[in-house]
């Protein structure tokens, strides 16, 4: 008979050894305080080449009844990694935690209280703060193609002038109680196990980026709600890797994921037929392009190192 846990923490790591231990310790503290016999931690490692596998071995040995460490043989990406971890621990509630996020145990009880307040709530997200305790703009509106296109092409300043769009809910007064939102970044979110059992977690067509946007949009389309709980907060050691320079590999991945997102949903498909055509290009051509980007990026990195 399958044992259903009350709650499972899900972490996907990839060369995250500098912060992974702190994230796991936050999960352990919560389980010890509130879910001693009903909580699990599952870490899926995407074939890291740093000390992540050793950290998994350490916690698996020390907490065999609580901790599950899965060592992937290749980098499956964020969506697949989370899905594999969820499969390893059937639960009523899942908490998706980035390996660079830490939190206090009370945050989880606050989120769980909100999630369990109504049957149609699928996802609840806390407030995220940076190391200096300033608030991260983690709750967002569903993007438009025009907004993302102009932002990538011209930068955020010119985009805001040519195509104003309140992507970060910046015009909304800071809420004092749970409110409905379009979506929130997947660095830290609580998801209903019942919802996942019905509809699954992440769409595996997304390797990295936009899987969280798609998850929340799917929840809304399936008749569920996504909420932001401002009374709960977590520390996120966030790095904007995909936008740190005009051209890097992660930026390309971000753009590809955005195109996949716009091609997935009907109301976007009607307006952006060209996007769908681009995504249906022969697989070999796409693979050659990815290889070209990887080689070029590697050469640019070597050049920077030499300089």
C-alpha positions as a Markdown table, in Angstrom:
| # | Residue | x | y | z |
|---|---|---|---|---|
| 1 | Unk | 0.0 | 0.0 | 0.0 |
| 2 | Unk | 1.3 | 3.4 | -1.0 |
| 3 | Unk | 2.1 | 5.7 | 2.0 |
| 4 | Unk | 0.9 | 9.3 | 1.4 |
| 5 | Unk | 3.0 | 11.8 | 3.3 |
| 6 | Unk | 1.5 | 14.9 | 4.7 |
| 7 | Unk | 4.1 | 17.1 | 3.2 |
| 8 | Unk | 7.2 | 16.8 | 1.0 |
| 9 | Unk | 9.9 | 19.3 | 0.2 |
| 10 | Unk | 11.2 | 19.1 | -3.3 |
| 11 | Unk | 14.6 | 20.5 | -4.3 |
| 12 | Unk | 16.3 | 20.3 | -7.7 |
| 13 | Unk | 20.1 | 21.0 | -7.5 |
| 14 | Unk | 22.6 | 21.6 | -10.2 |
| 15 | Unk | 26.1 | 22.7 | -9.1 |
| 16 | Unk | 24.4 | 24.2 | -6.0 |
| 17 | Unk | 26.7 | 23.0 | -3.3 |
| 18 | Unk | 27.4 | 26.5 | -1.9 |
| 19 | Unk | 23.8 | 27.0 | -0.9 |
| 20 | Unk | 22.2 | 23.5 | -1.0 |
| 21 | Unk | 23.0 | 22.6 | 2.6 |
| 22 | Unk | 21.3 | 25.6 | 4.0 |
| 23 | Unk | 18.1 | 24.9 | 2.0 |
| 24 | Unk | 18.0 | 21.3 | 3.2 |
| 25 | Unk | 18.5 | 22.4 | 6.8 |
| 26 | Unk | 15.5 | 24.8 | 6.6 |
| 27 | Unk | 13.4 | 21.8 | 5.4 |
| 28 | Unk | 14.7 | 19.6 | 8.2 |
| 29 | Unk | 14.0 | 22.2 | 10.9 |
| 30 | Unk | 10.4 | 22.4 | 9.6 |
| 31 | Unk | 9.9 | 18.7 | 9.6 |
| 32 | Unk | 11.4 | 18.3 | 13.1 |
| 33 | Unk | 9.0 | 20.9 | 14.4 |
| 34 | Unk | 5.8 | 20.2 | 12.6 |
| 35 | Unk | 6.0 | 17.0 | 10.5 |
| 36 | Unk | 8.2 | 14.7 | 12.5 |
| 37 | Unk | 6.5 | 11.5 | 11.2 |
| 38 | Unk | 4.8 | 12.8 | 8.1 |
| 39 | Unk | 7.3 | 14.9 | 6.2 |
| 40 | Unk | 9.9 | 14.1 | 3.6 |
| 41 | Unk | 12.7 | 15.9 | 1.7 |
| 42 | Unk | 13.5 | 14.9 | -1.8 |
| 43 | Unk | 16.5 | 16.3 | -3.6 |
| 44 | Unk | 17.0 | 15.5 | -7.3 |
| 45 | Unk | 20.5 | 16.3 | -8.5 |
| 46 | Unk | 20.9 | 17.1 | -12.2 |
| 47 | Unk | 24.3 | 15.5 | -12.6 |
| 48 | Unk | 26.2 | 18.1 | -10.7 |
| 49 | Unk | 30.0 | 18.2 | -11.0 |
| 50 | Unk | 30.5 | 20.0 | -7.7 |
| 51 | Unk | 29.9 | 18.6 | -4.2 |
| 52 | Unk | 26.1 | 18.2 | -4.5 |
| 53 | Unk | 26.3 | 14.3 | -4.8 |
| 54 | Unk | 28.4 | 14.2 | -1.6 |
| 55 | Unk | 25.8 | 16.4 | 0.2 |
| 56 | Unk | 23.1 | 14.0 | -0.9 |
| 57 | Unk | 25.0 | 11.0 | 0.5 |
| 58 | Unk | 25.6 | 12.8 | 3.8 |
| 59 | Unk | 21.9 | 13.6 | 4.4 |
| 60 | Unk | 20.7 | 10.3 | 3.1 |
| 61 | Unk | 23.0 | 8.6 | 5.6 |
| 62 | Unk | 22.1 | 10.9 | 8.5 |
| 63 | Unk | 18.4 | 11.0 | 7.9 |
| 64 | Unk | 17.4 | 7.8 | 6.1 |
| 65 | Unk | 13.7 | 8.0 | 7.1 |
| 66 | Unk | 13.3 | 11.6 | 6.1 |
| 67 | Unk | 15.7 | 12.4 | 3.3 |
| 68 | Unk | 15.7 | 11.0 | -0.3 |
| 69 | Unk | 18.6 | 11.9 | -2.5 |
| 70 | Unk | 18.3 | 11.1 | -6.2 |
| 71 | Unk | 21.4 | 11.4 | -8.4 |
| 72 | Unk | 20.5 | 12.0 | -12.0 |
| 73 | Unk | 22.8 | 10.7 | -14.7 |
| 74 | Unk | 22.3 | 13.8 | -16.9 |
| 75 | Unk | 20.9 | 17.3 | -16.6 |
| 76 | Unk | 17.2 | 16.8 | -17.2 |
| 77 | Unk | 16.4 | 20.4 | -16.5 |
| 78 | Unk | 14.3 | 22.1 | -13.8 |
| 79 | Unk | 10.9 | 20.8 | -14.9 |
| 80 | Unk | 11.8 | 17.1 | -15.3 |
| 81 | Unk | 13.9 | 17.2 | -12.1 |
| 82 | Unk | 11.0 | 18.4 | -10.0 |
| 83 | Unk | 8.6 | 15.9 | -11.6 |
| 84 | Unk | 11.0 | 13.0 | -10.9 |
| 85 | Unk | 11.3 | 14.2 | -7.2 |
| 86 | Unk | 7.6 | 14.5 | -6.8 |
| 87 | Unk | 7.1 | 10.9 | -8.1 |
| 88 | Unk | 9.4 | 9.6 | -5.4 |
| 89 | Unk | 7.3 | 10.9 | -2.5 |
| 90 | Unk | 3.5 | 10.8 | -2.8 |
| 91 | Unk | 2.1 | 13.6 | -0.6 |
| 92 | Unk | -0.9 | 15.8 | 0.2 |
| 93 | Unk | 1.2 | 18.9 | -0.1 |
| 94 | Unk | 4.4 | 19.7 | -2.0 |
| 95 | Unk | 6.8 | 22.6 | -1.3 |
| 96 | Unk | 9.1 | 23.4 | -4.2 |
| 97 | Unk | 12.3 | 25.0 | -2.9 |
| 98 | Unk | 15.2 | 26.3 | -4.8 |
| 99 | Unk | 18.6 | 25.3 | -3.4 |
| 100 | Unk | 19.3 | 29.0 | -2.8 |
| 101 | Unk | 16.3 | 29.5 | -0.6 |
| 102 | Unk | 16.1 | 29.4 | 3.2 |
| 103 | Unk | 13.1 | 29.9 | 5.5 |
| 104 | Unk | 11.7 | 29.5 | 9.0 |
| 105 | Unk | 9.4 | 26.6 | 9.9 |
| 106 | Unk | 6.5 | 28.9 | 10.6 |
| 107 | Unk | 6.4 | 30.0 | 6.9 |
| 108 | Unk | 5.2 | 26.5 | 6.0 |
| 109 | Unk | 2.3 | 26.4 | 8.5 |
| 110 | Unk | 1.3 | 29.9 | 7.2 |
| 111 | Unk | 1.3 | 28.7 | 3.6 |
| 112 | Unk | -0.4 | 25.4 | 4.4 |
| 113 | Unk | -3.2 | 27.3 | 6.3 |
| 114 | Unk | -3.8 | 29.3 | 3.2 |
| 115 | Unk | -3.7 | 26.4 | 0.8 |
| 116 | Unk | -6.1 | 24.4 | 2.9 |
| 117 | Unk | -8.6 | 27.3 | 3.2 |
| 118 | Unk | -10.4 | 26.3 | 0.1 |
| 119 | Unk | -10.6 | 23.3 | -2.3 |
| 120 | Unk | -10.0 | 25.4 | -5.4 |
| 121 | Unk | -6.6 | 26.7 | -4.3 |
| 122 | Unk | -3.8 | 24.9 | -6.1 |
| 123 | Unk | -0.7 | 27.1 | -5.4 |
| 124 | Unk | 0.4 | 29.5 | -2.6 |
| 125 | Unk | 3.6 | 31.5 | -2.8 |
| 126 | Unk | 5.3 | 33.5 | -0.1 |
| 127 | Unk | 7.1 | 36.8 | -0.3 |
| 128 | Unk | 10.7 | 36.5 | -1.3 |
| 129 | Unk | 13.4 | 38.8 | 0.0 |
| 130 | Unk | 17.0 | 39.4 | -1.0 |
| 131 | Unk | 20.0 | 39.1 | 1.4 |
| 132 | Unk | 19.6 | 42.8 | 2.3 |
| 133 | Unk | 16.0 | 42.1 | 3.2 |
| 134 | Unk | 14.6 | 44.1 | 0.3 |
| 135 | Unk | 11.6 | 42.6 | -1.4 |
| 136 | Unk | 12.1 | 40.6 | -4.6 |
| 137 | Unk | 9.4 | 41.3 | -7.3 |
| 138 | Unk | 8.5 | 37.6 | -7.4 |
| 139 | Unk | 4.7 | 37.9 | -8.2 |
| 140 | Unk | 3.9 | 38.7 | -11.8 |
| 141 | Unk | 1.3 | 39.1 | -14.5 |
| 142 | Unk | 1.2 | 36.7 | -17.4 |
| 143 | Unk | 3.5 | 38.2 | -20.0 |
| 144 | Unk | 2.4 | 39.4 | -23.5 |
| 145 | Unk | 4.5 | 38.6 | -26.5 |
| 146 | Unk | 5.0 | 42.3 | -27.3 |
| 147 | Unk | 6.2 | 43.0 | -23.7 |
| 148 | Unk | 8.9 | 40.3 | -23.7 |
| 149 | Unk | 9.9 | 41.0 | -27.3 |
| 150 | Unk | 10.5 | 44.7 | -26.7 |
| 151 | Unk | 12.2 | 44.0 | -23.3 |
| 152 | Unk | 14.7 | 41.5 | -24.9 |
| 153 | Unk | 15.3 | 43.7 | -27.9 |
| 154 | Unk | 15.4 | 47.2 | -26.4 |
| 155 | Unk | 15.8 | 46.7 | -22.7 |
| 156 | Unk | 13.4 | 47.3 | -19.8 |
| 157 | Unk | 13.7 | 51.1 | -19.9 |
| 158 | Unk | 12.8 | 51.6 | -23.5 |
| 159 | Unk | 10.1 | 48.9 | -23.3 |
| 160 | Unk | 8.4 | 50.6 | -20.4 |
| 161 | Unk | 8.2 | 53.8 | -22.5 |
| 162 | Unk | 7.0 | 52.1 | -25.8 |
| 163 | Unk | 4.8 | 49.4 | -24.2 |
| 164 | Unk | 3.9 | 50.1 | -20.5 |
| 165 | Unk | 3.0 | 46.8 | -18.8 |
| 166 | Unk | 2.7 | 46.3 | -15.1 |
| 167 | Unk | 4.5 | 42.9 | -15.2 |
| 168 | Unk | 5.6 | 43.0 | -11.5 |
| 169 | Unk | 2.3 | 44.3 | -10.0 |
| 170 | Unk | 4.3 | 47.4 | -9.1 |
| 171 | Unk | 1.1 | 49.6 | -9.3 |
| 172 | Unk | -0.7 | 47.3 | -6.8 |
| 173 | Unk | -0.4 | 48.4 | -3.1 |
| 174 | Unk | 1.5 | 45.8 | -1.1 |
| 175 | Unk | -1.2 | 43.3 | 0.1 |
| 176 | Unk | -1.7 | 42.7 | 3.8 |
| 177 | Unk | -3.5 | 39.4 | 3.4 |
| 178 | Unk | -3.6 | 36.6 | 0.8 |
| 179 | Unk | -4.5 | 37.8 | -2.7 |
| 180 | Unk | -5.0 | 36.1 | -6.1 |
| 181 | Unk | -2.2 | 36.6 | -8.6 |
| 182 | Unk | -1.4 | 35.4 | -12.1 |
| 183 | Unk | 1.8 | 33.6 | -11.2 |
| 184 | Unk | 4.9 | 33.7 | -9.0 |
| 185 | Unk | 8.4 | 32.5 | -9.7 |
| 186 | Unk | 9.0 | 28.8 | -8.9 |
| 187 | Unk | 11.8 | 29.5 | -6.4 |
| 188 | Unk | 9.5 | 28.7 | -3.6 |
| 189 | Unk | 5.9 | 27.6 | -3.9 |
| 190 | Unk | 3.5 | 25.3 | -2.1 |
| 191 | Unk | 1.4 | 23.1 | -4.4 |
| 192 | Unk | -1.6 | 21.0 | -3.7 |
| 193 | Unk | -0.9 | 17.2 | -3.9 |
| 194 | Unk | -4.5 | 16.7 | -5.1 |
| 195 | Unk | -4.0 | 19.1 | -7.9 |
| 196 | Unk | -0.7 | 17.5 | -9.0 |
| 197 | Unk | -2.4 | 14.0 | -8.9 |
| 198 | Unk | -5.0 | 15.3 | -11.3 |
| 199 | Unk | -3.0 | 17.5 | -13.7 |
| 200 | Unk | 0.7 | 16.9 | -13.0 |
| 201 | Unk | 3.3 | 19.4 | -12.0 |
| 202 | Unk | 5.6 | 21.0 | -14.6 |
| 203 | Unk | 5.3 | 20.8 | -18.4 |
| 204 | Unk | 8.5 | 18.9 | -19.4 |
| 205 | Unk | 8.7 | 20.7 | -22.7 |
| 206 | Unk | 10.3 | 23.5 | -20.7 |
| 207 | Unk | 14.0 | 22.8 | -19.8 |
| 208 | Unk | 14.4 | 25.9 | -17.7 |
| 209 | Unk | 12.3 | 29.1 | -17.4 |
| 210 | Unk | 8.6 | 29.5 | -18.0 |
| 211 | Unk | 7.7 | 26.1 | -16.5 |
| 212 | Unk | 6.4 | 28.1 | -13.4 |
| 213 | Unk | 4.4 | 30.5 | -15.6 |
| 214 | Unk | 2.9 | 27.6 | -17.4 |
| 215 | Unk | 2.1 | 25.8 | -14.2 |
| 216 | Unk | 0.2 | 28.7 | -12.8 |
| 217 | Unk | -1.7 | 29.5 | -16.1 |
| 218 | Unk | -2.7 | 25.8 | -16.3 |
| 219 | Unk | -4.0 | 26.0 | -12.7 |
| 220 | Unk | -6.2 | 28.9 | -13.6 |
| 221 | Unk | -7.4 | 27.3 | -16.8 |
| 222 | Unk | -8.2 | 24.1 | -14.8 |
| 223 | Unk | -10.5 | 26.1 | -12.5 |
| 224 | Unk | -8.1 | 26.5 | -9.6 |
| 225 | Unk | -6.6 | 29.6 | -8.0 |
| 226 | Unk | -3.0 | 30.9 | -7.4 |
| 227 | Unk | -2.5 | 32.9 | -4.2 |
| 228 | Unk | 0.2 | 35.1 | -2.8 |
| 229 | Unk | 0.6 | 35.0 | 1.0 |
| 230 | Unk | 2.5 | 38.2 | 2.0 |
| 231 | Unk | 2.6 | 37.3 | 5.7 |
| 232 | Unk | 5.1 | 34.5 | 4.9 |
| 233 | Unk | 8.5 | 35.2 | 3.6 |
| 234 | Unk | 11.7 | 33.4 | 2.6 |
| 235 | Unk | 15.3 | 34.4 | 1.8 |
| 236 | Unk | 16.2 | 34.0 | -1.8 |
| 237 | Unk | 19.9 | 34.4 | -2.9 |
| 238 | Unk | 18.8 | 35.3 | -6.4 |
| 239 | Unk | 21.1 | 35.8 | -9.4 |
| 240 | Unk | 19.7 | 37.1 | -12.7 |
| 241 | Unk | 21.8 | 34.7 | -14.7 |
| 242 | Unk | 19.8 | 34.9 | -17.9 |
| 243 | Unk | 19.9 | 38.7 | -18.1 |
| 244 | Unk | 23.4 | 39.4 | -16.7 |
| 245 | Unk | 24.8 | 40.1 | -20.2 |
| 246 | Unk | 23.3 | 40.7 | -23.7 |
| 247 | Unk | 24.4 | 37.4 | -25.0 |
| 248 | Unk | 24.8 | 34.2 | -23.0 |
| 249 | Unk | 23.6 | 30.6 | -23.1 |
| 250 | Unk | 20.9 | 31.1 | -20.4 |
| 251 | Unk | 19.5 | 34.1 | -22.2 |
| 252 | Unk | 19.1 | 31.9 | -25.3 |
| 253 | Unk | 17.4 | 29.2 | -23.2 |
| 254 | Unk | 15.1 | 31.9 | -21.7 |
| 255 | Unk | 14.0 | 33.1 | -25.2 |
| 256 | Unk | 13.4 | 29.5 | -26.4 |
| 257 | Unk | 11.3 | 28.8 | -23.4 |
| 258 | Unk | 9.3 | 32.0 | -23.9 |
| 259 | Unk | 8.6 | 31.0 | -27.5 |
| 260 | Unk | 7.4 | 27.5 | -26.3 |
| 261 | Unk | 5.1 | 29.2 | -23.8 |
| 262 | Unk | 3.5 | 31.5 | -26.4 |
| 263 | Unk | 3.1 | 28.5 | -28.8 |
| 264 | Unk | 1.4 | 26.4 | -26.1 |
| 265 | Unk | -1.8 | 28.4 | -25.5 |
| 266 | Unk | -4.5 | 29.0 | -28.0 |
| 267 | Unk | -5.0 | 32.7 | -27.3 |
| 268 | Unk | -1.3 | 33.2 | -28.0 |
| 269 | Unk | -1.3 | 30.8 | -31.0 |
| 270 | Unk | -3.9 | 32.8 | -32.9 |
| 271 | Unk | -1.7 | 35.9 | -32.9 |
| 272 | Unk | 1.7 | 34.4 | -33.2 |
| 273 | Unk | 1.6 | 31.9 | -36.1 |
| 274 | Unk | 5.3 | 32.6 | -36.9 |
| 275 | Unk | 6.3 | 31.5 | -33.4 |
| 276 | Unk | 4.6 | 28.1 | -33.9 |
| 277 | Unk | 6.4 | 27.8 | -37.3 |
| 278 | Unk | 9.7 | 28.5 | -35.8 |
| 279 | Unk | 9.2 | 25.9 | -33.1 |
| 280 | Unk | 8.3 | 23.2 | -35.6 |
| 281 | Unk | 11.7 | 23.6 | -37.5 |
| 282 | Unk | 13.4 | 20.3 | -38.1 |
| 283 | Unk | 14.9 | 18.9 | -34.8 |
| 284 | Unk | 18.4 | 18.6 | -36.4 |
| 285 | Unk | 18.5 | 22.3 | -37.2 |
| 286 | Unk | 17.6 | 23.1 | -33.6 |
| 287 | Unk | 20.3 | 20.8 | -32.3 |
| 288 | Unk | 22.9 | 22.3 | -34.6 |
| 289 | Unk | 21.8 | 25.7 | -33.3 |
| 290 | Unk | 22.2 | 24.7 | -29.6 |
| 291 | Unk | 25.6 | 23.2 | -30.4 |
| 292 | Unk | 26.7 | 26.4 | -32.1 |
| 293 | Unk | 25.5 | 28.5 | -29.1 |
| 294 | Unk | 27.3 | 26.2 | -26.7 |
| 295 | Unk | 30.6 | 26.2 | -28.6 |
| 296 | Unk | 30.4 | 30.0 | -29.2 |
| 297 | Unk | 29.7 | 30.6 | -25.5 |
| 298 | Unk | 32.6 | 28.4 | -24.5 |
| 299 | Unk | 34.9 | 30.3 | -26.8 |
| 300 | Unk | 33.7 | 33.6 | -25.5 |
| 301 | Unk | 34.3 | 32.5 | -21.9 |
| 302 | Unk | 37.8 | 31.3 | -22.7 |
| 303 | Unk | 38.5 | 34.6 | -24.4 |
| 304 | Unk | 37.3 | 36.5 | -21.3 |
| 305 | Unk | 39.5 | 34.3 | -19.1 |
| 306 | Unk | 42.6 | 34.9 | -21.2 |
| 307 | Unk | 42.0 | 38.7 | -21.2 |
